[in-house]
Amino acid sequence: MTSLKRTPLYPLYAETGEPRCIDFGGWELPVQFSGIQKEHEAVRERAGLFDVSHMGEFMLSGEGVREFLSRLTTGDIDSLEVGQALYTFMCYENGGVVDDLLVYKIREGHYMLVVNAGNIEKDAAWILSHKPESVDFRDVSEGTALIALQGPAALEILKKVCNEPALDELKPFHFIETDVFEGTMAYISRTGYTGEDGFEIYAAPEFASRIWRDLVAAGEGFGLLPCGLGARDTLRFEAKLPLYGQELSADITPLEAGLGYFVKLGKDDFIGREALAAQKEAGVPRKLVGLEMIDRGIARSHYPVFAGERQIGEVTTGTQSPTLKRNLALALIEAEFAPVGTQVEVEIRGKKLKAEVVKAPFYKNTPAHKALIQQSEKGVNTL
């Protein structure tokens, strides 16, 4: 029996609440500390702290690295400035997604890629199979801890721990390199996966515990709560932030997921460009839509969606929204049924229940969500 991997922060989980851990892609991670509802509300109203050290980090540098990353991803790498991060995709030739990721420009000729934990080995193999010999690739995932501080009070809490004047001026999708944490170098990025303002801190594993404890202590007066995977999922769901394997996959393109604005067809060739351009030209056959249940029931991942007797797609994620108290879902369905107001049915435990296509994101207009959209509109030709 293979033992589960643990992050550097695992020994601290028991210091707060009663953490319930699960097997998440081979990692023993907390699904909750004090309850998903409480943790979700803390992030929306105050602040929450997440251990996301299981995520993967790659360092790429060397001659031609910028050109390589431009060919590897759908994003406008040329527009990236030092100290800026970019959300983008690596795609297969058929337009399906290898992974969604963040690209950080550390300095000229040096980049950090942050990838999904479950895709680390696959992503590394994909990159190595395409990179030129002049580009150096290093997987630094095991040597990197990652802490996410999210919510309206995130900035004030971080300033109590981090005496870094640049924090006040740090814009979304920008980052700084700092040595304020016991003299160790760390990256502080104004990014996150909750739809709220917040920060992600990349540091050496041996310093992660001190940073976590300092943030917990600094956040006591603000109502900060350590948060698990459960709240992370409900938060990102309300903001329609995709989860790889559900809203994105090798069989789901960024265009079908409604993320075409991160696909820059106007730039030089990239892997998957021809297929994505053809899909745009022909019309996207499936679309990711929001659903609200009319009948009583909660639509879960992979539940089939019907129009009459015809299955037109399936649910990718569904739950009762902790913020809105409505039974909502995201579903990938045939494009002709995607207009808002269309009534469909979701099969739940063998029974078809009525649902309606509604606007998504369900929770929006936060600074973080606006920043993501603004980022997508920069650079060359968006879809």
N, C-alpha and C positions, 0 to 999 in steps of 0.2 A: 504494500500500500504506500503510495507516494504521499509524503507529508506536504502540507500546504505552505506556500511562501508567506512570509510576514514582512511588513514594512518596518523601518527603524522606529516608528511610533507605536507599534503594537503594544509594547509594555506599558504605555501610558493610557491605554483605553480604559482600564479599570479605575483610573483616578476620577473619572467623571461618569455619573449615571450608572446604568447597568447595561453595558454594551452587549448586543446580540450579534455574533459574527456568523458569516456564511462563507461558503466556497464560491468565490467570484473569479472564474477563469484561472483557478489554481492558486488564488490568493485568499488568505483568511482575513476578511475585511468586515467592518461593522456595518450592518444594515440599518441599525439605529442605536442611539444611546439612551435617549429619554422618551422616544416616541416620534414617529414620522411626522404626525400632525404638528407637534410642538416645534420640532426642528424646522419644518417648512415655514411655519409662521415666524420663527425667529429670524430666518433669512429675509423674508419679505418685509418684516417690520423693524428689525434691529440688526442682527449679525449672526452668522454661523461660521463654524470652523470645520474644514474637511481635510482628512488625510488622503491625498491622492498620489502618494509616492509610488503606487504601482504603475503609473503611467510611464511610457517609454521616452527616452531622450537620446537623440543622435546628434553628433557634431560632424559637420562637413566643412571642408576647407580645401584650398589648393587651386591650382591653375584651372580656369574654366568652370569653377563651381557655380557661379551665378548662371551661366548658360545652361549647365546641367540641370539645376533646379527649375529653371524656366521650362525646360523640356519635360521634366519629371512631373510637374504640377500644372493645374489649370489656372493658377493665379498669376498676377502681374508682378513677378519677382523683381523686375527692373525698377519698379516704383518704390520698392522698399528702401527706407533710409536706416542708417545705423540707429539702434534703439527703438526700432519699430517691429511689430509682429503682424503676421498676415494669416488669416484663415483660408485654407485652400484644400484641394483634393489631389490625391494620386489616383489616376484612372487606368484601367486596362484598355487595350486597343478597342474593345467593343463599347467603351464608354462606362462600363460598370466601375464601381469604386473599390480601389485597393484599400484606401483608408482616407478619413478626413483628419487634418492635422493643422498645427500651427507652425509657421516658419518664423524664427527670430533672426534678425540680422545683428549679430554680435559686433562685428566690425567688418571693414571691407575684406571680402574673401573668406569670411568665417560666419557660418550659420548654425543655428540649433533647430532641430525638428522635434516636435513633441507629438507623439503618436499614441494611439489607444493601446492599453495594456495587453489586450488579447491579440493584438496584431504585431507585437514587437518582432517576433521571429520572422513572420511573413513579410513585414515591411522591410526589414533588414535585407532579406534575401532578394526582394524586388529591387531595392536600391542598388545592391551589389551587382545584380545581373545586368544593370544598365549603365552604371557609372564608368566614366573613362579612367584610365590608370592615373591621370594627373590629379584626380580628386581623392582626398583622404577621407575615409569614413570611420567614425568611432562610435560604438554603442556605449554610452555612459549612463545607461538606465540604473544599474546597480549602484553607481556612485552618486546618485542624485535623489534627494528627498524633495517632495513637493507638497506644500501646504496651501490650501485655498481659504482665504478670508473673504466672505461675501456678505453683502447686505448694506443698507443705508448708512450704518454706523461704522463701516469697515475702515474708512479713512481715519476717523478720529481714534479708533482703537489702535491701528497700525502706528500712528504718530506717537502714541504713548510708549511704544516698544522700540520704534525705529527713529532715531534722531537724524532724519534725512530731509533737508530742506526741499529737495526736488520733488517730494511726494505731492505737495500741493499743486504743482504744475504738471504732474504726470497725466497725460491724456490716455483715454482708452486705447488699447492695442499698441501701447508704448511701454517700454521697460527701462530700468536703470540697473547698473551694476554697482553694488555697494559693499562696504566692509563693516557695516554697523553692527552686525551680529557677531559679537566676540572676536572681531577682527577677521573672520572668514569672509571670503568673497561670496556674494549671493546675487541672484537676479530677482528683482521685484517687478512684476508685470501687472499692469492694470487690465486683467482679463479674467474670465471665469465662465462657468457653465450653468448659471442659475437665472439669467435674465436680469440680475441686479448688478449694481456697481460692486466692485471688489478687486481683490488682488490675489496673485499667485506668487508664492515665494519658492524659488529653486535654491537649494543649499546642500552642502555636504551632509551625509547621513548622521555623522557624529555631532552635528550642531542642531539637528532637527528637534530633539526633545526639549532643549532649552528654548528654542523659538516657540514651540507649541505651548509650553507652560507659561511663557511670558505673555503670549497672546490671550490665553485663557484667563490669566490674572488681570490683564488690562481690560478685558471685556466684561468682567463681572458687573461693573456699574452700568453697562449698556444692555445687559440681558443677553449676552452672547451665549450660544450653546454649541458644543461639539455636535457635528452632524454626520450621519451615515449615508450609505448608498441609497436608501429609500427616499430620503428627502432630496438628495441630489437628482434622482430620477423624476420625481414629481415636479420639482422646480424647473428642470430643463424641458419637461413635457409641456408645461403651461406656456413657456416661451417659444415652443416649437423648435427647440434646438435638437438636431438629430442625434440618434444613438446608432453607432455602427452595428450592423446586424439586424436592425429593425427598420429605421427610416433610410438607411444607406447600406448597400452591400454590393457584391460582385454582380448581382442581377438587377440592381436599382441604380440608375444614373442620377447625377446631381440635378438634371433637368426635371426628371420625374419627381424628385424630392422637393421641387420648388426652390432650388438653390442655384438656379442658372446664373444669377448675378455674380457668382463666384467663378464662373467659367468665362475666361477671356478669349473668345474666338478671334479677336482682332490681333492677337500677338502672334509671334512666330510659332511654328508647329510644336505641339506637345502630344504626349502619348494619349490617345483617345480622341484627339481633336476631330478627325475625319468622321468618326461615328457620331459624336455629339453634334457636329454641324449638320449631318444628315438627319439626325433625330429632330433637330430644331426646324429644319426645312420641311420635313414631312409632317411635323406636328407630334407633340409628345403623346404617346399612346395611353399612358397612365399618369395620374396626378395624385400627389399626397394632399389630402384634404382633412379638415376638421369635421368631426361628427359629434352631435349631441343626441343622446338617447331620449326618445319620446316615451317609449314604454320603460317600465322599471327594469333596470339591469345595468351591469357594467361590462362594457366591451373590453376584452383582453387581447393581448398580442396573439396574432394568427387566427383569431376568430373570423370566419368567412363573412363577406358582405354580399348581399343579393339585391337585384332589381327584379322583382317577380321570382320566377324560377331560375333565373340566370345568375350565376356567381360572377360578380364584377370586380372582385378584389378581396383584400383582407385587411384586418386591423393590424397596425404596426405597434401602437402603444395605446393603452386605455386605462382609465382610472376615474375615481371621483376626484375632481379638482379640489385640493385642500383650500385654495384661495376662494374659488367661485362657488363651491358646494354644488357643482353640476356634474353629471355623469358624461364625461367627454372622452374623445378618442381621436387619434390620428389614423388614417386609413389610406392605403394605396389602392386606388380604384380606376376603372376605365374612364378616360377623359370625358366622354360624353355625359357622364353622370356627376361630374365635378362641380357644376355651378351651384353657388350658395342657394339653399332653399330646396334642393332636390331631396325627395324622401327615398330612403333605402331601408333595408332590413339587415340586422346583424344576427347571425345564428349563435345563440348562447345556450349551451347545454342541450342542444337538439331542438331548441325552439327559436323561431324567427321573431325578433322584436324590432319595432319601428325606431328609426333614427333619421336625423336630418343633417344634411351638409351645412356647416356653419363656418364663419370666418375663423381663421387661425393665423397668427398666434392667439391663444385664448387670453394671455396676459401679455401686455405690450406697453410700448411708450416709456419704458425704463431707459435711463442713460446708456446702459450696456447694450440694449437691443438697438437703439438708435445708432450707436457707434458702429455696430456690426453692419448695419445697412449702409451707413455713410462710407464705411471702408469699401464695401462692395462696389460703390458707384464711382470710385476713383480708378485711375489707370485707363487702359485701352479697352475698347468695345466690350461692354457687358451685354448680356442677353436681356 
